[in-house]
């Protein structure tokens, strides 16, 4: 079943569609009845259904926050490609703690892993559109993790992948960061074990989580050179409050954040049934891959992705240069956007893997 949610273009009221899966059993053993996959599309599916691209969202991201890499004259040009942006489970639009009725609401919402997300997206792509081949799957951050998983779970379908600023397996140092964000969210007394009222969000915890994130999302050099001024902020504190606290207070629910945090923490293509190990899972990828880490990304440093590429049969590592760290892949810097867009164009113009 599909339905539409209307609204003004852009921002929290951006329109989207919903595909309902009547019974969707998660790997944790719980079943969502139904699972709701919110998504938006850009462009038109051609007659032979050969021009579809899947571009999943990222940690806390919503579909409109992927639009910076889509547009006329860009590699992801809707005049040529049919781009599907599915929202992650737990992001507040797809099935999430904040929008699921009892008994699976709020703190009782079940655990979601990356494979659950990819399976729900596979159901969307095949059941709604009847698509059998994907010329490209790509994504930033957790979207990159889903990109790797797509290539492992559906090698017969995915021809190319471009994961940027993300990894196939969450590294130990990354998990230390994630635990600190989770601790900040839970430390707010108003969190109440996850049973707070939707009308009274624990904002102290959200602001604390934002301050933790602020030290990781951008690089040391970004702060040293005061590059935040390019985003229009007048001081370090102005940036910490205006950008980071504003980011976490922009319609983001703590239970949703914790659900996605757990998805990120447990991410590992090696946990795919039958994979054997992360190395074996990477070796099984048939898609042609262009892997693009950020030069100074503190979550997913280039050396981690160099390791991943060394186990993939048809992959190239191409580092996004500069000081923007993880947010080199976030669409905030036109130079980095142009670099990523050029990579997407080159990959789409190349012979597919498989």
Secondary structure, 3 states (H helix, E strand, C coil): CEEEECCCCCHHHCCEEEEEECCEECCCCCEECCEEEEEEEECCCCCCCCCEEEECCCCCCCHHHHHHHECCCCCECCCCCEEEEECCCCCCCCCCCCCCCCCCCHHHCCCCCHHHHHHHHHHHHHHHHCCCCECEEEEECHHHHHHHHHHHHCCCCECEEEEECCCCECCHHHHHHHHHHHHHHHHCHHHHHHCCCCCCCCHHHHHHHHHHHHHHHCCHHHHHCCHHHHHCCCCHHHHHHHHHHHHHCCCCCHHHHHHHHHHHHCCEHHHCCCCCCHHHHHHCCCCEEEEECECCCCCCCHHHHHHHHHCCCCEEECCECCCCHHHHHCCCCHHHHHHHHHHHHHHHHCCCCC
